[in-house]
């Protein structure tokens, strides 16, 4: 499995681009700097779940959605 | 919305109890101490996503599943 920071960063970028917003705009929404957003998208930050929550709020999606990078995962239920 | 650390901790505990394993056993599986697991379950730690990944591996669920605390969230698709 790939590094979770890389997977998370890729997912943030994907959702940001789907909404057609810049890193600066996303940073503004999340109260994070543009550089921090850039670092996260490149997998260079091991963010805490408090920061994860900020991204979810900024992207207006539920938190779990930021970790849904494989459709196949959807079938798992315990 | 409740503090994400509280929600996350409650979810970890819920999934752990559903598998009938102790905090010690979960700690062993995740390579974390029993005390650390206990702190997380009480919402006293702001864990990083690397640690989130350890919990997912220890509980044998996909990462996103640890954040699925509201069934209502499932309807969100962008």
Backbone of each chain as nested JSON, in Angstrom:
{
  "chains": [
    {"id": "A", "residues": [
      {"number": 1, "name": "UNK", "atoms": {"N": [0.838, -1.201, 0.0], "CA": [0.0, 0.0, 0.0], "C": [0.876, 1.256, 0.0]}},
      {"number": 2, "name": "UNK", "atoms": {"N": [0.433, 2.211, -0.774], "CA": [1.187, 3.458, -0.846], "C": [1.082, 4.244, 0.456]}},
      {"number": 3, "name": "UNK", "atoms": {"N": [2.055, 5.078, 0.689], "CA": [2.078, 5.962, 1.846], "C": [0.746, 6.71, 1.995]}},
      {"number": 4, "name": "UNK", "atoms": {"N": [0.194, 6.674, 3.2], "CA": [-1.113, 7.29, 3.401], "C": [-1.088, 8.805, 3.194]}},
      {"number": 5, "name": "UNK", "atoms": {"N": [0.062, 9.426, 3.459], "CA": [0.141, 10.875, 3.255], "C": [0.043, 11.227, 1.766]}},
      {"number": 6, "name": "UNK", "atoms": {"N": [0.618, 10.359, 0.948], "CA": [0.546, 10.552, -0.518], "C": [-0.905, 10.35, -0.989]}},
      {"number": 7, "name": "UNK", "atoms": {"N": [-1.521, 9.287, -0.511], "CA": [-2.899, 8.988, -0.912], "C": [-3.855, 10.091, -0.477]}},
      {"number": 8, "name": "UNK", "atoms": {"N": [-3.659, 10.567, 0.745], "CA": [-4.517, 11.631, 1.269], "C": [-4.331, 12.909, 0.444]}},
      {"number": 9, "name": "UNK", "atoms": {"N": [-3.089, 13.258, 0.192], "CA": [-2.796, 14.469, -0.572], "C": [-3.394, 14.435, -1.969]}},
      {"number": 10, "name": "UNK", "atoms": {"N": [-3.291, 13.257, -2.587], "CA": [-3.831, 13.097, -3.938], "C": [-5.352, 13.27, -3.918]}},
      {"number": 11, "name": "UNK", "atoms": {"N": [-5.957, 12.747, -2.872], "CA": [-7.421, 12.838, -2.746], "C": [-7.864, 14.294, -2.55]}},
      {"number": 12, "name": "UNK", "atoms": {"N": [-7.122, 15.019, -1.702], "CA": [-7.45, 16.441, -1.482], "C": [-7.368, 17.203, -2.803]}},
      {"number": 13, "name": "UNK", "atoms": {"N": [-6.285, 16.948, -3.535], "CA": [-6.103, 17.647, -4.814], "C": [-7.236, 17.309, -5.789]}},
      {"number": 14, "name": "UNK", "atoms": {"N": [-7.572, 16.025, -5.847], "CA": [-8.642, 15.564, -6.738], "C": [-9.966, 16.279, -6.424]}},
      {"number": 15, "name": "UNK", "atoms": {"N": [-10.309, 16.332, -5.142], "CA": [-11.574, 16.961, -4.75], "C": [-11.525, 18.474, -4.965]}},
      {"number": 16, "name": "UNK", "atoms": {"N": [-10.355, 19.063, -4.722], "CA": [-10.205, 20.512, -4.942], "C": [-10.39, 20.842, -6.428]}},
      {"number": 17, "name": "UNK", "atoms": {"N": [-9.73, 20.052, -7.296], "CA": [-9.826, 20.332, -8.727], "C": [-11.245, 20.092, -9.245]}},
      {"number": 18, "name": "UNK", "atoms": {"N": [-11.912, 19.103, -8.663], "CA": [-13.287, 18.819, -9.07], "C": [-14.188, 20.018, -8.766]}},
      {"number": 19, "name": "UNK", "atoms": {"N": [-13.787, 20.82, -7.78], "CA": [-14.575, 22.001, -7.421], "C": [-14.035, 23.27, -8.069]}},
      {"number": 20, "name": "UNK", "atoms": {"N": [-12.989, 23.059, -8.892], "CA": [-12.403, 24.207, -9.591], "C": [-11.981, 25.336, -8.673]}},
      {"number": 21, "name": "UNK", "atoms": {"N": [-11.325, 24.988, -7.572], "CA": [-10.819, 26.052, -6.702], "C": [-9.294, 25.925, -6.583]}},
      {"number": 22, "name": "UNK", "atoms": {"N": [-8.652, 27.064, -6.328], "CA": [-7.191, 27.104, -6.2], "C": [-6.76, 26.629, -4.814]}},
      {"number": 23, "name": "UNK", "atoms": {"N": [-5.466, 26.348, -4.673], "CA": [-4.93, 25.996, -3.353], "C": [-5.14, 27.164, -2.4]}},
      {"number": 24, "name": "UNK", "atoms": {"N": [-5.039, 28.358, -2.927], "CA": [-5.217, 29.554, -2.109], "C": [-6.651, 29.635, -1.574]}},
      {"number": 25, "name": "UNK", "atoms": {"N": [-7.603, 29.39, -2.453], "CA": [-9.008, 29.422, -2.041], "C": [-9.301, 28.328, -1.012]}},
      {"number": 26, "name": "UNK", "atoms": {"N": [-8.756, 27.137, -1.258], "CA": [-8.985, 26.047, -0.307], "C": [-8.344, 26.398, 1.046]}},
      {"number": 27, "name": "UNK", "atoms": {"N": [-7.148, 26.952, 0.982], "CA": [-6.474, 27.367, 2.216], "C": [-7.297, 28.393, 2.98]}},
      {"number": 28, "name": "UNK", "atoms": {"N": [-7.861, 29.329, 2.233], "CA": [-8.699, 30.357, 2.851], "C": [-9.899, 29.726, 3.553]}},
      {"number": 29, "name": "UNK", "atoms": {"N": [-10.525, 28.783, 2.868], "CA": [-11.697, 28.113, 3.448], "C": [-11.336, 27.292, 4.697]}},
      {"number": 30, "name": "UNK", "atoms": {"N": [-10.127, 26.723, 4.681], "CA": [-9.711, 25.833, 5.783], "C": [-8.929, 26.569, 6.867]}},
      {"number": 31, "name": "UNK", "atoms": {"N": [-8.675, 27.843, 6.658], "CA": [-7.798, 28.606, 7.554], "C": [-6.404, 27.985, 7.642]}},
      {"number": 32, "name": "UNK", "atoms": {"N": [-5.89, 27.638, 6.461], "CA": [-4.529, 27.1, 6.353], "C": [-3.83, 27.888, 5.24]}},
      {"number": 33, "name": "UNK", "atoms": {"N": [-2.512, 27.97, 5.283], "CA": [-1.811, 28.722, 4.244], "C": [-1.799, 27.941, 2.928]}},
      {"number": 34, "name": "UNK", "atoms": {"N": [-1.633, 28.665, 1.835], "CA": [-1.529, 28.049, 0.508], "C": [-0.359, 27.059, 0.499]}},
      {"number": 35, "name": "UNK", "atoms": {"N": [0.744, 27.435, 1.134], "CA": [1.905, 26.544, 1.154], "C": [1.628, 25.249, 1.92]}},
      {"number": 36, "name": "UNK", "atoms": {"N": [0.863, 25.375, 2.968], "CA": [0.52, 24.172, 3.739], "C": [-0.349, 23.25, 2.887]}},
      {"number": 37, "name": "UNK", "atoms": {"N": [-1.335, 23.829, 2.207], "CA": [-2.206, 23.035, 1.327], "C": [-1.353, 22.345, 0.259]}},
      {"number": 38, "name": "UNK", "atoms": {"N": [-0.415, 23.086, -0.303], "CA": [0.476, 22.524, -1.328], "C": [1.283, 21.353, -0.768]}},
      {"number": 39, "name": "UNK", "atoms": {"N": [1.825, 21.508, 0.422], "CA": [2.594, 20.43, 1.069], "C": [1.722, 19.189, 1.29]}},
      {"number": 40, "name": "UNK", "atoms": {"N": [0.51, 19.414, 1.766], "CA": [-0.399, 18.286, 2.018], "C": [-0.685, 17.554, 0.705]}},
      {"number": 41, "name": "UNK", "atoms": {"N": [-0.976, 18.313, -0.337], "CA": [-1.316, 17.678, -1.625], "C": [-0.146, 16.864, -2.177]}},
      {"number": 42, "name": "UNK", "atoms": {"N": [1.067, 17.249, -1.819], "CA": [2.246, 16.497, -2.273], "C": [2.616, 15.36, -1.33]}},
      {"number": 43, "name": "UNK", "atoms": {"N": [1.823, 15.164, -0.292], "CA": [2.099, 14.069, 0.646], "C": [3.241, 14.362, 1.596]}},
      {"number": 44, "name": "UNK", "atoms": {"N": [3.539, 15.632, 1.771], "CA": [4.689, 16.008, 2.604], "C": [4.328, 16.304, 4.058]}},
      {"number": 45, "name": "UNK", "atoms": {"N": [3.062, 16.144, 4.4], "CA": [2.638, 16.406, 5.776], "C": [1.891, 15.2, 6.32]}},
      {"number": 46, "name": "UNK", "atoms": {"N": [2.185, 14.878, 7.554], "CA": [1.449, 13.813, 8.234], "C": [0.414, 14.505, 9.111]}},
      {"number": 47, "name": "UNK", "atoms": {"N": [-0.698, 14.9, 8.497], "CA": [-1.667, 15.756, 9.184], "C": [-2.404, 15.037, 10.31]}},
      {"number": 48, "name": "UNK", "atoms": {"N": [-2.852, 15.813, 11.274], "CA": [-3.664, 15.266, 12.381], "C": [-5.13, 15.268, 11.959]}},
      {"number": 49, "name": "UNK", "atoms": {"N": [-5.944, 14.54, 12.715], "CA": [-7.352, 14.49, 12.326], "C": [-8.085, 15.825, 12.534]}},
      {"number": 50, "name": "UNK", "atoms": {"N": [-7.532, 16.7, 13.344], "CA": [-8.115, 18.054, 13.445], "C": [-7.948, 18.786, 12.112]}},
      {"number": 51, "name": "UNK", "atoms": {"N": [-6.797, 18.585, 11.488], "CA": [-6.551, 19.223, 10.186], "C": [-7.382, 18.537, 9.097]}},
      {"number": 52, "name": "UNK", "atoms": {"N": [-7.512, 17.224, 9.208], "CA": [-8.372, 16.476, 8.277], "C": [-9.778, 17.088, 8.303]}},
      {"number": 53, "name": "UNK", "atoms": {"N": [-10.243, 17.377, 9.508], "CA": [-11.583, 17.96, 9.676], "C": [-11.685, 19.324, 8.976]}},
      {"number": 54, "name": "UNK", "atoms": {"N": [-10.612, 20.109, 9.052], "CA": [-10.615, 21.414, 8.372], "C": [-10.755, 21.237, 6.86]}},
      {"number": 55, "name": "UNK", "atoms": {"N": [-10.035, 20.257, 6.32], "CA": [-10.138, 20.008, 4.878], "C": [-11.55, 19.563, 4.5]}},
      {"number": 56, "name": "UNK", "atoms": {"N": [-12.133, 18.715, 5.336], "CA": [-13.496, 18.25, 5.044], "C": [-14.462, 19.434, 5.031]}},
      {"number": 57, "name": "UNK", "atoms": {"N": [-14.302, 20.33, 6.008], "CA": [-15.168, 21.513, 6.067], "C": [-14.935, 22.398, 4.843]}},
      {"number": 58, "name": "UNK", "atoms": {"N": [-13.664, 22.625, 4.506], "CA": [-13.317, 23.483, 3.371], "C": [-13.829, 22.922, 2.05]}},
      {"number": 59, "name": "UNK", "atoms": {"N": [-13.79, 21.603, 1.926], "CA": [-14.246, 20.965, 0.687], "C": [-15.736, 20.602, 0.751]}},
      {"number": 60, "name": "UNK", "atoms": {"N": [-16.317, 20.845, 1.933], "CA": [-17.754, 20.594, 2.138], "C": [-18.154, 19.143, 1.861]}},
      {"number": 61, "name": "UNK", "atoms": {"N": [-17.387, 18.254, 2.419], "CA": [-17.687, 16.821, 2.312], "C": [-17.551, 16.215, 3.71]}},
      {"number": 62, "name": "UNK", "atoms": {"N": [-18.152, 15.042, 3.945], "CA": [-17.938, 14.385, 5.241], "C": [-16.484, 13.919, 5.353]}},
      {"number": 63, "name": "UNK", "atoms": {"N": [-15.989, 13.829, 6.559], "CA": [-14.589, 13.459, 6.781], "C": [-14.225, 12.144, 6.085]}},
      {"number": 64, "name": "UNK", "atoms": {"N": [-15.077, 11.133, 6.224], "CA": [-14.722, 9.823, 5.672], "C": [-14.481, 9.885, 4.164]}},
      {"number": 65, "name": "UNK", "atoms": {"N": [-15.134, 10.837, 3.515], "CA": [-15.047, 10.965, 2.063], "C": [-13.616, 11.285, 1.61]}},
      {"number": 66, "name": "UNK", "atoms": {"N": [-12.849, 11.923, 2.476], "CA": [-11.458, 12.255, 2.143], "C": [-10.574, 11.006, 2.08]}},
      {"number": 67, "name": "UNK", "atoms": {"N": [-11.071, 9.91, 2.644], "CA": [-10.286, 8.672, 2.657], "C": [-10.837, 7.627, 1.697]}},
      {"number": 68, "name": "UNK", "atoms": {"N": [-11.794, 8.037, 0.901], "CA": [-12.409, 7.08, -0.034], "C": [-11.669, 7.118, -1.356]}},
      {"number": 69, "name": "UNK", "atoms": {"N": [-10.484, 6.505, -1.354], "CA": [-9.707, 6.544, -2.6], "C": [-9.81, 5.273, -3.414]}},
      {"number": 70, "name": "UNK", "atoms": {"N": [-10.494, 4.25, -2.876], "CA": [-10.718, 3.029, -3.664], "C": [-12.193, 2.695, -3.619]}},
      {"number": 71, "name": "UNK", "atoms": {"N": [-12.808, 2.63, -4.775], "CA": [-14.228, 2.288, -4.797], "C": [-14.461, 0.908, -4.196]}},
      {"number": 72, "name": "UNK", "atoms": {"N": [-13.489, 0.039, -4.372], "CA": [-13.616, -1.327, -3.88], "C": [-13.851, -1.399, -2.376]}},
      {"number": 73, "name": "UNK", "atoms": {"N": [-13.38, -0.387, -1.659], "CA": [-13.532, -0.381, -0.205], "C": [-14.991, -0.354, 0.234]}},
      {"number": 74, "name": "UNK", "atoms": {"N": [-15.853, 0.118, -0.659], "CA": [-17.245, 0.338, -0.274], "C": [-17.968, -0.934, 0.151]}},
      {"number": 75, "name": "UNK", "atoms": {"N": [-17.441, -2.077, -0.291], "CA": [-18.152, -3.328, -0.008], "C": [-17.866, -3.861, 1.397]}},
      {"number": 76, "name": "UNK", "atoms": {"N": [-16.935, -3.236, 2.098], "CA": [-16.563, -3.758, 3.416], "C": [-17.568, -3.339, 4.488]}},
      {"number": 77, "name": "UNK", "atoms": {"N": [-18.172, -4.309, 5.12], "CA": [-19.056, -4.028, 6.257], "C": [-18.842, -5.08, 7.311]}},
      {"number": 78, "name": "UNK", "atoms": {"N": [-18.723, -4.671, 8.548], "CA": [-18.491, -5.644, 9.633], "C": [-19.765, -5.841, 10.438]}}
    ]},
    {"id": "B", "residues": [
      {"number": 1, "name": "UNK", "atoms": {"N": [-21.062, 20.316, 15.79], "CA": [-20.42, 18.997, 15.629], "C": [-19.472, 18.738, 16.797]}},
      {"number": 2, "name": "UNK", "atoms": {"N": [-19.517, 17.51, 17.26], "CA": [-18.644, 17.157, 18.373], "C": [-17.182, 17.128, 17.935]}},
      {"number": 3, "name": "UNK", "atoms": {"N": [-16.319, 17.292, 18.905], "CA": [-14.877, 17.22, 18.668], "C": [-14.503, 15.954, 17.901]}},
      {"number": 4, "name": "UNK", "atoms": {"N": [-13.728, 16.112, 16.846], "CA": [-13.395, 14.955, 16.003], "C": [-12.583, 13.904, 16.762]}},
      {"number": 5, "name": "UNK", "atoms": {"N": [-11.796, 14.342, 17.737], "CA": [-11.013, 13.355, 18.497], "C": [-11.921, 12.457, 19.343]}},
      {"number": 6, "name": "UNK", "atoms": {"N": [-12.999, 13.045, 19.842], "CA": [-13.987, 12.272, 20.615], "C": [-14.716, 11.287, 19.691]}},
      {"number": 7, "name": "UNK", "atoms": {"N": [-15.144, 11.79, 18.546], "CA": [-15.869, 10.939, 17.592], "C": [-14.992, 9.791, 17.107]}},
      {"number": 8, "name": "UNK", "atoms": {"N": [-13.746, 10.112, 16.813], "CA": [-12.818, 9.083, 16.333], "C": [-12.589, 8.029, 17.416]}},
      {"number": 9, "name": "UNK", "atoms": {"N": [-12.351, 8.491, 18.633], "CA": [-12.1, 7.56, 19.73], "C": [-13.272, 6.631, 19.994]}},
      {"number": 10, "name": "UNK", "atoms": {"N": [-14.469, 7.204, 19.918], "CA": [-15.668, 6.414, 20.144], "C": [-15.82, 5.342, 19.051]}},
      {"number": 11, "name": "UNK", "atoms": {"N": [-15.473, 5.72, 17.843], "CA": [-15.567, 4.789, 16.715], "C": [-14.555, 3.637, 16.877]}},
      {"number": 12, "name": "UNK", "atoms": {"N": [-13.346, 3.978, 17.311], "CA": [-12.321, 2.942, 17.524], "C": [-12.821, 1.958, 18.581]}},
      {"number": 13, "name": "UNK", "atoms": {"N": [-13.342, 2.492, 19.661], "CA": [-13.835, 1.636, 20.744], "C": [-14.982, 0.738, 20.256]}},
      {"number": 14, "name": "UNK", "atoms": {"N": [-15.881, 1.345, 19.509], "CA": [-17.028, 0.601, 18.978], "C": [-16.566, -0.578, 18.114]}},
      {"number": 15, "name": "UNK", "atoms": {"N": [-15.625, -0.306, 17.217], "CA": [-15.149, -1.368, 16.318], "C": [-14.335, -2.419, 17.091]}},
      {"number": 16, "name": "UNK", "atoms": {"N": [-13.582, -1.965, 18.072], "CA": [-12.805, -2.897, 18.892], "C": [-13.745, -3.831, 19.664]}},
      {"number": 17, "name": "UNK", "atoms": {"N": [-14.776, -3.263, 20.278], "CA": [-15.704, -4.082, 21.065], "C": [-16.491, -5.043, 20.168]}},
      {"number": 18, "name": "UNK", "atoms": {"N": [-16.782, -4.581, 18.967], "CA": [-17.505, -5.43, 18.027], "C": [-16.673, -6.675, 17.673]}},
      {"number": 19, "name": "UNK", "atoms": {"N": [-15.356, -6.528, 17.792], "CA": [-14.456, -7.66, 17.504], "C": [-14.055, -8.404, 18.774]}},
      {"number": 20, "name": "UNK", "atoms": {"N": [-14.635, -7.954, 19.89], "CA": [-14.33, -8.618, 21.162], "C": [-12.846, -8.699, 21.479]}},
      {"number": 21, "name": "UNK", "atoms": {"N": [-12.129, -7.615, 21.252], "CA": [-10.712, -7.62, 21.63], "C": [-10.447, -6.518, 22.653]}},
      {"number": 22, "name": "UNK", "atoms": {"N": [-9.415, -6.734, 23.465], "CA": [-9.052, -5.778, 24.519], "C": [-8.233, -4.627, 23.924]}},
      {"number": 23, "name": "UNK", "atoms": {"N": [-8.092, -3.558, 24.719], "CA": [-7.226, -2.45, 24.296], "C": [-5.801, -2.958, 24.127]}},
      {"number": 24, "name": "UNK", "atoms": {"N": [-5.422, -3.897, 24.968], "CA": [-4.071, -4.454, 24.903], "C": [-3.868, -5.203, 23.575]}},
      {"number": 25, "name": "UNK", "atoms": {"N": [-4.846, -6.002, 23.212], "CA": [-4.754, -6.765, 21.954], "C": [-4.722, -5.806, 20.756]}},
      {"number": 26, "name": "UNK", "atoms": {"N": [-5.581, -4.781, 20.805], "CA": [-5.58, -3.825, 19.696], "C": [-4.233, -3.096, 19.633]}},
      {"number": 27, "name": "UNK", "atoms": {"N": [-3.726, -2.71, 20.784], "CA": [-2.413, -2.066, 20.833], "C": [-1.331, -2.951, 20.237]}},
      {"number": 28, "name": "UNK", "atoms": {"N": [-1.383, -4.231, 20.574], "CA": [-0.405, -5.178, 20.039], "C": [-0.485, -5.231, 18.513]}},
      {"number": 29, "name": "UNK", "atoms": {"N": [-1.72, -5.303, 18.019], "CA": [-1.902, -5.362, 16.563], "C": [-1.433, -4.098, 15.852]}},
      {"number": 30, "name": "UNK", "atoms": {"N": [-1.597, -2.951, 16.535], "CA": [-1.268, -1.652, 15.917], "C": [0.146, -1.184, 16.247]}},
      {"number": 31, "name": "UNK", "atoms": {"N": [0.854, -1.951, 17.081], "CA": [2.164, -1.532, 17.583], "C": [2.07, -0.198, 18.335]}},
      {"number": 32, "name": "UNK", "atoms": {"N": [1.034, -0.126, 19.18], "CA": [0.85, 1.046, 20.044], "C": [0.626, 0.513, 21.462]}},
      {"number": 33, "name": "UNK", "atoms": {"N": [0.941, 1.322, 22.458], "CA": [0.75, 0.854, 23.833], "C": [-0.733, 0.828, 24.199]}},
      {"number": 34, "name": "UNK", "atoms": {"N": [-1.049, 0.009, 25.196], "CA": [-2.423, -0.052, 25.692], "C": [-2.871, 1.33, 26.17]}},
      {"number": 35, "name": "UNK", "atoms": {"N": [-1.97, 2.051, 26.838], "CA": [-2.321, 3.385, 27.337], "C": [-2.627, 4.361, 26.201]}},
      {"number": 36, "name": "UNK", "atoms": {"N": [-1.877, 4.223, 25.129], "CA": [-2.116, 5.099, 23.982], "C": [-3.503, 4.811, 23.387]}},
      {"number": 37, "name": "UNK", "atoms": {"N": [-3.806, 3.52, 23.236], "CA": [-5.121, 3.126, 22.712], "C": [-6.224, 3.687, 23.614]}},
      {"number": 38, "name": "UNK", "atoms": {"N": [-6.006, 3.571, 24.923], "CA": [-6.983, 4.083, 25.884], "C": [-7.181, 5.593, 25.719]}},
      {"number": 39, "name": "UNK", "atoms": {"N": [-6.089, 6.324, 25.605], "CA": [-6.162, 7.778, 25.395], "C": [-6.94, 8.121, 24.125]}},
      {"number": 40, "name": "UNK", "atoms": {"N": [-6.639, 7.404, 23.058], "CA": [-7.325, 7.668, 21.78], "C": [-8.824, 7.427, 21.936]}},
      {"number": 41, "name": "UNK", "atoms": {"N": [-9.172, 6.317, 22.572], "CA": [-10.603, 5.99, 22.724], "C": [-11.342, 7.042, 23.549]}},
      {"number": 42, "name": "UNK", "atoms": {"N": [-10.626, 7.708, 24.434], "CA": [-11.242, 8.767, 25.239], "C": [-11.198, 10.141, 24.564]}},
      {"number": 43, "name": "UNK", "atoms": {"N": [-10.667, 10.18, 23.36], "CA": [-10.612, 11.447, 22.629], "C": [-9.522, 12.374, 23.116]}},
      {"number": 44, "name": "UNK", "atoms": {"N": [-8.532, 11.802, 23.777], "CA": [-7.467, 12.635, 24.347], "C": [-6.253, 12.803, 23.449]}},
      {"number": 45, "name": "UNK", "atoms": {"N": [-6.301, 12.239, 22.26], "CA": [-5.175, 12.366, 21.338], "C": [-5.665, 12.904, 20.005]}},
      {"number": 46, "name": "UNK", "atoms": {"N": [-4.879, 13.801, 19.452], "CA": [-5.163, 14.306, 18.115], "C": [-4.248, 13.545, 17.16]}},
      {"number": 47, "name": "UNK", "atoms": {"N": [-4.645, 12.329, 16.81], "CA": [-3.746, 11.43, 16.078], "C": [-3.479, 11.894, 14.651]}},
      {"number": 48, "name": "UNK", "atoms": {"N": [-2.33, 11.498, 14.133], "CA": [-1.983, 11.797, 12.738], "C": [-2.561, 10.697, 11.847]}},
      {"number": 49, "name": "UNK", "atoms": {"N": [-2.585, 10.962, 10.551], "CA": [-3.163, 9.945, 9.662], "C": [-2.274, 8.694, 9.563]}},
      {"number": 50, "name": "UNK", "atoms": {"N": [-1.006, 8.799, 9.902], "CA": [-0.166, 7.59, 9.969], "C": [-0.676, 6.669, 11.09]}},
      {"number": 51, "name": "UNK", "atoms": {"N": [-1.085, 7.264, 12.199], "CA": [-1.614, 6.474, 13.319], "C": [-3.015, 5.95, 12.971]}},
      {"number": 52, "name": "UNK", "atoms": {"N": [-3.789, 6.769, 12.277], "CA": [-5.103, 6.319, 11.811], "C": [-4.939, 5.043, 10.981]}},
      {"number": 53, "name": "UNK", "atoms": {"N": [-3.922, 5.053, 10.13], "CA": [-3.647, 3.895, 9.273], "C": [-3.332, 2.65, 10.116]}},
      {"number": 54, "name": "UNK", "atoms": {"N": [-2.6, 2.844, 11.204], "CA": [-2.281, 1.713, 12.091], "C": [-3.557, 1.119, 12.696]}},
      {"number": 55, "name": "UNK", "atoms": {"N": [-4.462, 1.999, 13.115], "CA": [-5.723, 1.514, 13.687], "C": [-6.531, 0.744, 12.632]}},
      {"number": 56, "name": "UNK", "atoms": {"N": [-6.542, 1.261, 11.41], "CA": [-7.282, 0.58, 10.349], "C": [-6.698, -0.816, 10.116]}},
      {"number": 57, "name": "UNK", "atoms": {"N": [-5.374, -0.898, 10.102], "CA": [-4.721, -2.201, 9.9], "C": [-5.036, -3.129, 11.073]}},
      {"number": 58, "name": "UNK", "atoms": {"N": [-4.948, -2.602, 12.291], "CA": [-5.186, -3.419, 13.479], "C": [-6.622, -3.91, 13.562]}},
      {"number": 59, "name": "UNK", "atoms": {"N": [-7.538, -3.084, 13.105], "CA": [-8.959, -3.457, 13.141], "C": [-9.399, -4.138, 11.838]}},
      {"number": 60, "name": "UNK", "atoms": {"N": [-8.446, -4.19, 10.891], "CA": [-8.703, -4.855, 9.592], "C": [-9.904, -4.279, 8.859]}},
      {"number": 61, "name": "UNK", "atoms": {"N": [-9.911, -2.969, 8.777], "CA": [-10.954, -2.263, 8.02], "C": [-10.273, -1.206, 7.153]}},
      {"number": 62, "name": "UNK", "atoms": {"N": [-10.949, -0.739, 6.095], "CA": [-10.362, 0.364, 5.321], "C": [-10.324, 1.632, 6.179]}},
      {"number": 63, "name": "UNK", "atoms": {"N": [-9.383, 2.5, 5.869], "CA": [-9.212, 3.72, 6.66], "C": [-10.513, 4.526, 6.759]}},
      {"number": 64, "name": "UNK", "atoms": {"N": [-11.204, 4.695, 5.637], "CA": [-12.386, 5.565, 5.658], "C": [-13.445, 5.065, 6.646]}},
      {"number": 65, "name": "UNK", "atoms": {"N": [-13.424, 3.748, 6.863], "CA": [-14.424, 3.127, 7.738], "C": [-14.319, 3.644, 9.178]}},
      {"number": 66, "name": "UNK", "atoms": {"N": [-13.145, 4.074, 9.569], "CA": [-12.94, 4.607, 10.925], "C": [-13.63, 5.958, 11.108]}},
      {"number": 67, "name": "UNK", "atoms": {"N": [-13.985, 6.599, 9.993], "CA": [-14.634, 7.915, 10.066], "C": [-16.124, 7.852, 9.721]}},
      {"number": 68, "name": "UNK", "atoms": {"N": [-16.622, 6.636, 9.567], "CA": [-18.035, 6.498, 9.195], "C": [-18.884, 6.406, 10.446]}},
      {"number": 69, "name": "UNK", "atoms": {"N": [-19.075, 7.556, 11.091], "CA": [-19.847, 7.519, 12.333], "C": [-21.282, 7.959, 12.157]}},
      {"number": 70, "name": "UNK", "atoms": {"N": [-21.646, 8.408, 10.962], "CA": [-23.058, 8.736, 10.705], "C": [-23.485, 8.033, 9.442]}},
      {"number": 71, "name": "UNK", "atoms": {"N": [-24.501, 7.214, 9.531], "CA": [-24.963, 6.531, 8.324], "C": [-25.426, 7.522, 7.273]}},
      {"number": 72, "name": "UNK", "atoms": {"N": [-25.953, 8.661, 7.741], "CA": [-26.463, 9.66, 6.818], "C": [-25.414, 10.181, 5.851]}},
      {"number": 73, "name": "UNK", "atoms": {"N": [-24.146, 10.098, 6.27], "CA": [-23.065, 10.596, 5.417], "C": [-22.963, 9.841, 4.099]}},
      {"number": 74, "name": "UNK", "atoms": {"N": [-23.465, 8.609, 4.097], "CA": [-23.27, 7.752, 2.927], "C": [-23.897, 8.285, 1.654]}},
      {"number": 75, "name": "UNK", "atoms": {"N": [-24.87, 9.185, 1.823], "CA": [-25.57, 9.654, 0.631], "C": [-24.803, 10.752, -0.105]}},
      {"number": 76, "name": "UNK", "atoms": {"N": [-23.723, 11.239, 0.469], "CA": [-23.002, 12.354, -0.156], "C": [-22.105, 11.885, -1.303]}},
      {"number": 77, "name": "UNK", "atoms": {"N": [-22.361, 12.399, -2.479], "CA": [-21.481, 12.106, -3.616], "C": [-21.326, 13.364, -4.444]}},
      {"number": 78, "name": "UNK", "atoms": {"N": [-20.101, 13.663, -4.804], "CA": [-19.851, 14.876, -5.597], "C": [-19.508, 14.497, -7.031]}}
    ]}
  ]
}
